[in-house]
Amino acid sequence: MRVYRISKTGETPYYLHLVSTLQGTKYVTSQTQMTTEELEELANS
């Protein structure tokens, strides 16, 4: 799992969450950082 905070001049920052699974890489963007539990749920879905 990796989490990146993305910020660009003049734009609201957001988080990019990357989760590697056997089925491939899943990603979610959100305004707040996801919890470990939320990321594990994403990995298992």
N, C-alpha and C positions, 0 to 999 in steps of 0.2 A: 504494500500500500504506500502511496505517496500522496502528499497534499502540497499544492502550490498556491501561494497568494499572488494573484495577478492584479497589477495596478498599472493603469495607463493615465497619462496626463489628461486631466479634465473629465475622467470617468470614475464611477464608483468602483472601488476594488471588489474582487470576488475570489472565491476559492475554487480550484480545480482539483477534484479528488480522483485518483487513478487506482483501480483495484485490479490486480492480475488474477485470473481464474483459469481453470483447465479449459474453459470454453472461450477464453480470450480476455482481452482487457476491457473493463467497463469504466466509464467515466461519468462524473456528475459535476455540474457547476452549481454553486449556490452563494448567497450573500454572506453566509456564516459557515464556519468550519464545522464539519460533521463530527459526531462523537465516534469513538472506537466501535461502540455497539452498532451504530448506524452503518459504518463501513463494513463490519463483519456481516451484517444482514444483507448488504448489497452483494458481497462476495458469495454468499450462499443462495442468492435468488436466481 
